[in-house]
Amino acid sequence: QVRLVESGGGLVQPGGSLRLSCVGSGFTFMAYDMNWYRQAPGKERELVANITSDFLPNYADSVKGRFTVSRDNQQSTAYLQMNNLKPEDTAVYYCQVFFRIRSQALWGQGTQVTVSS
């Protein structure tokens, strides 16, 4: 079964940290770029960070210097380390992979991150 499963969300105070995980199965994980999106209430889903199959990271300006994306191909897992969290980081976070040959995106179920004092 082809799927992505996220974990690691929760409630954290401003300035705190969380690490999200995304485990992929049913496809050749190492061959694909892995993307992290988030969607806050009333807002569109936005790309936060991604890591290419060659381990090159990219970040949205809003999270540069605070978030770090990584991957472990042996564990078929992508990570999003989030430091110095701000209330505006509150959102549901999703990992995603895009299968170009099928022109199809696969999404995880999402994990809620809430930053509040």
Secondary structure, 3 states (H helix, E strand, C coil): CCEEEEECCEEECCCCCEEEEEEEECCCHHHCCEEEEEECCCCCCEEEEEECCCCCEEECCCCCCCEEEEEEHHHCEEEEEECCCCHHHCEEEEEEEEECCCCEEEECCCEEEEECC
